[in-house]
Amino acid sequence: MNRKNQFFPSIVFHPGETLAEKLDELNMGRNEFAIRTDKPEKTILAVIKGESSITTDMAVRFEHVLKIPAYFWLKRQTDFDEYIIRERRRTELKKTIEWAMRFPLSSMIKNQWIPDCVNKVEKTGALLDFFGLSNHIAWEKFYLQQASASNFRLSLASAKDPYAISAWLRRGELQSQNLPAKTYSAETFKSILPAIKKLMCEEPPHYFKKLQELCSLAGVKLVYTSCLPKLTDCGSIRWYKGNPLIQMTSRYRRNDSFWFSFFHEAGHVLLHNKYDIFLENVEYASKAPEKEKEADDFAIKWTLSKAQEKETIVSYLQSHSLAETVEVYSKKFETNPAMIVGRLQHIGVIGNEVGCQYISVVELEDDFNATCLTCPEIPLPIV
């Protein structure tokens, strides 16, 4: 919701004041008006004092007597009722500011997830709009207290920073709503993995958009969400509104980490329960280490298997030429050179400063209006 374009008057008067002014103008007493409208005088007095509302029946009766349309009275009553509720809401928001300040609001505003509001009350309201929740109690029930929400098991009560995590997850949900996707098919997803691996090897321009498009063919939604403080290496897979949703961020800003993370999340999609939610590098109540290992093994298989890793290491130790090893084995195993270098760095065969020329920086944008773009470099598989 864009609150900047909304106008709420600072004060709205009860329609009883307008009624009193009109009766004075007509020099009509309240008793006479009560008789003409066939309503008890005490009811008319209650309306004039602002102690009672004008009903539809009363508005029609007022129309016949005062020649002022019923919709005028009903609109005045509705405006006043909304004003009273919004004033109460504002009071509630003031009490909720402390809760809102626990979120990384500065980063959320910088990333344009929420508008840059004038004061803390408005920021609190914008935050609740962002989550699509009525108050902070609803947030606690949704993210901390219940074991099942939106068809997946989730509890962030034990997470180190449930506020930033929930904001990051919510942003991914909002992004995914703009992405088209077919009905999910595990068989189709499996069939396009070779095409995705080829995309990993070649990394053509707009490869993330191409990756989105390939995933959408299988009914898998993929989004890239900007980092939040303390969540620079977060990733997620859960089902959202009937489709698997893979949400990624710039983990270490390296392409080897990006591709490993993608295949890790893809492993969760194919191997595990659709009602589970998996948060990469985040501790939470329902985290299953054995399932994380299975997803890691899946990613290893598709990026550089253990057998391939061993063969690469032997070759490098014999030749002592990283360039030759990377060139030969990235082609032989049909993988990205960064995957080989990253693996050798990870297991300590080479230092972290060696081979960095093969690692590229992941530069993607948190695109709220993302749509799948067709890139001509790699044809889509027939599925």
SEROTI-432533 format. One record per residue (C-alpha): z, y, x. Coordinates in steps of 0.02 Angstrom, whole numbers, plus 32768, in hexadecimal, padded with zeros to 4 digits. Each point is the difference from the previous one (the first is absolute). Last residue first. Layout:
! residues N
ZYX ...
This chain:
! residues 383
7BB679F181CE 7F6A80398066 804680548099 7FEE80BD800F 7F88803E8083 804B804C809F 7FC680A98045 7FC9804A7F59 80A8804A7FCC 80247FFE7F45 809080707FCF 80967FC37F9F 805D80917FB0 809480608041 803F80907F96 80AF7FFE804A 7FBA7FF280B1 808B7FEB8080 7F8A80168091 7FD07F8A808B 7FFC801380BD 80287F5A8053 7FFB801D80BC 7F967F898066 803B7F7F807D 7F817FC0807E 801D80938075 80B87FD27FFD 7FDC7F6C806F 80A0800F8067 808B807A7FCF 805D7F7E7F9C 80067F908098 7F9B7F5F800B 80347F4C7FE3 809B80407FA4 7FEE7FA57F5A 7FDD80A07FA1 7F8D804A8083 7F927F658002 7FFE80037F42 7FD080B77FF9 7F767FE7807F 7FB67F6E7FA0 800E80547F56 7FBB80A38046 7F617FA58033 7FE17FE07F45 7FE07F4B7FD5 7F6C7F8B7FF9 80527F79806A 7F727FF5807E 7FD580B97FF4 80B3803C801A 800E7F788082 7F7680378076 801880BC7FFB 80BE7FFA8003 80077F868091 7F7E805E8066 805880A67FE7 80AB7FB48025 7FC57FBC80A6 80857F9A8059 7F827F717FF9 80767F6B7FFC 809180547FA8 7F88804E7F83 7FAC7F5B7FD8 80A57FA77FE7 803F808C7F90 7F637FFB7F95 800A7F447FE8 80B5800F7FCA 7FDA808C7F85 7F727F9C7FB6 80747F6C7FE4 808480737FB5 7F7F804D7F8B 7FBC80AF8014 7FE3806D7F66 7FED7F867F6F 80797F79803A 807E807F8040 800080557F55 80237F5B7FA7 808A7FD8807C 804E80A97FDE 7FF77FE17F44 80567F588017 80838054806D 802080827F78 80127F747F82 80847FAB806B 805C80A58015 801480177F43 803580B07FCF 805880047F57 808A807A802D 7FA0807C806B 7FDF801F80B9 7F5F805C8023 7F857FD38089 7F7A7FCF7F81 8032800A7F4A 7FD07F687F99 800F7FFD7F42 80087F5A7FA7 7FC17FE37F4F 7F547FC7803B 80507F718060 7FBE7FE080AF 7F727FBD8068 7F6480617FD1 804980AD7FE6 80827FEA808A 7F767FD18079 7FA0809C7FCF 809980658031 80007FB280AE 7F4380148009 801680BB7FE3 8091800F8079 7F9D7FAA808B 7F6F80757FDE 8069809E800A 80657FC48096 7F5F7FE38062 7FBD80A87FC3 809380608045 805880907FA5 80AB7FB08027 80007FC57F4A 7F9380807FAA 801F7FCE7F4B 7FCD7F727F8E 80137FD17F4B 7FB47F5E7FC2 80047FF77F42 7FE17F587FAD 7FBE801F7F50 80487FF27F50 805380A97FEF 804C7FF880AE 80177F628064 8056801880A6 7FD0801580B5 804F807E8073 7FF9805280AA 807D806B805F 7FEC802E80B6 801A80BC7FF7 80887FF17F7C 808D805E8058 7FB680A77FC9 7F737FE77F84 7F557FC1802E 7F61801F7F9F 7FC47F7C7F87 7F637F968017 7FCE7F9E7F67 7FB87F547FDE 7FE87FB37F54 7FD57F477FF5 7F927FC87F6F 7F927F93806F 7F71807C8004 808280898015 802E7FBB80AB 7F4F80168040 7FFA80B27FBE 80A68030804D 7FC77FB980A7 7F6280687FF4 8068809A7FE0 806B7FD28096 7F657FE6806B 7FC280B07FE1 7F9C7FFB80A1 7FEA7F4F8043 80937F9A8040 7F967F75804C 807D7F758018 8070802E7F6D 7F69800B7F8C 7FCF7F52803B 80AF7FC67FD4 7FED804E7F54 7F5C7FA47FE7 80567F5E8034 808D80287F84 7F8580137F70 80077F4B7FC7 80BE7FF88001 800980977F8E 7F7F7FB47F8C 80637F5E7FF4 80A1805F7FE0 7FB0805F7F70 804F809F7FBC 7FA9804E7F6A 7F8F8089803F 803880A08052 7FE280BA7FF0 807180748064 804C809D7FB4 809E7FA77FC4 801A7FBF80B0 802E80AD8041 808C80127F80 80467F55802E 7FF7802A80B9 806080A07FE3 80867F9E7FA4 80177F8C8094 801680928078 807D80547F8C 80617F5D7FEA 80077FE880BC 803980B38021 80907FF07F84 802E7F4D8029 8029803080B4 805C7F738058 7FD57F807F7B 808F7FA07FAF 7FEA804B7F52 7F437FF7800E 7FF17F7A7F7C 7F577FBE7FCB 7FBD7F687FA8 7F5580227FBB 7FBC800C7F4F 801A80BB7FEB 80B87FEF802B 80697F668019 80A57FF0805A 8048809F7FB7 807D80708054 7FB1805F8090 7F4C80347FDF 7FEE80077F43 80B680157FCC 801F80828087 7F62805F7FD3 802F7FFD7F46 80AA8049802E 7FA680888063 7FAD80427F62 7F687FF17F8E 7F917F998072 7F47800F8029 80287FF880B9 7FA180A08027 804280547F63 80B17FD9803C 7FD8805280A7 7FB480977FA9 809F80177F9B 806A7FF9809D 7F8C807B8056 801280747F6B 80BD7FFB800D 7FF8801680BC 7FA080A37FF7 7F5180498008 7F9C7F5F7FFA 7F897FBF8084 7FA67F817F96 801C7F448014 7F997F80805F 7FAA808C805D 801C7FB080AC 8064809A8033 805F7FF87F5C 802D7F49801B 802D802780B4 8077808C7FCC 80467F977F72 80397F71806F 80727FC07F74 80BE80118007 7FF080B27FBF 7FCF7FBB7F56 80A97FAC7FE7 806080A1802A 7F8E80607F89 802C7F917F6C 808B806D7FB6 7F8880938000 7F817F8F7FAC 80797FDE7F71 801780B97FE1 7F4480188002 7FEE7F737F83 807D80537F8D 7F99809F800B 7F637F9A7FE3 804D7FB37F64 803180AB7FBB 7F5280478023 7FAC7F6A7FAF 806880187F63 7FD680BA7FFD 7F467FE18014 80057F7A7F79 805C80737F87 7F878090801D 7F6D7F897FEB 804A7FBC7F5E 801880AF7FBD 7F4D80358029 7FBB7F587FC5 804880237F53 7F9180987FED 805580A87FD7 7FEB80337F4A 80BD801D7FF5 80247F987F63 7F787F7C8005 80067FF080BF 80BE7FF38001 7FF27F687F8E 7F847FAF8077 807380258095 80967FBA7FA2 7FA97F5A7FE2 7FC97FF780B5 80B3801F8038 804580A28045 80927FD78071 80B880267FE6 80868064805C 7F8E808F8030 8063807B7F97 7F68801D7F8F 7FE87F457FEC 80B77FE37FD3 7FF7808F7F83 7F697FB17FAC 805B7F5A7FF4 809D80557FBA 7F9380517F7C 7FC97F547FC3 7F437FEF7FF4 7F9380217F68 7F8D806F8067 800D80927F83 80BB7FDF7FE7 80247FFE80BA 7F99809E8017 806480577F77 80A57FCC8051 7FC2803980AA 7FD580AB7FBD 7F4F80427FFF 7FDE80AF8040 7F547FC28035 801A803E80B3 80B37FC17FFF 7FC17F557FC8 7F7F8001808D 8082802E8084 80747F757FC5 7F737F818006 7FD0803680AF 80B47FE88038 80037F567FAB 7F6B7FCE806B 807A7FE78092 7FD6806E8094 7FA87FC8809F 8039803680AE 7FBB7FF580B0 7F567FCC7FBE 7FB47F61804B 7F5780138051 7FA57F718054 7F7880138083 80757FEB8096 804E7F667FB0 7F687F968024 80317F557FBE 
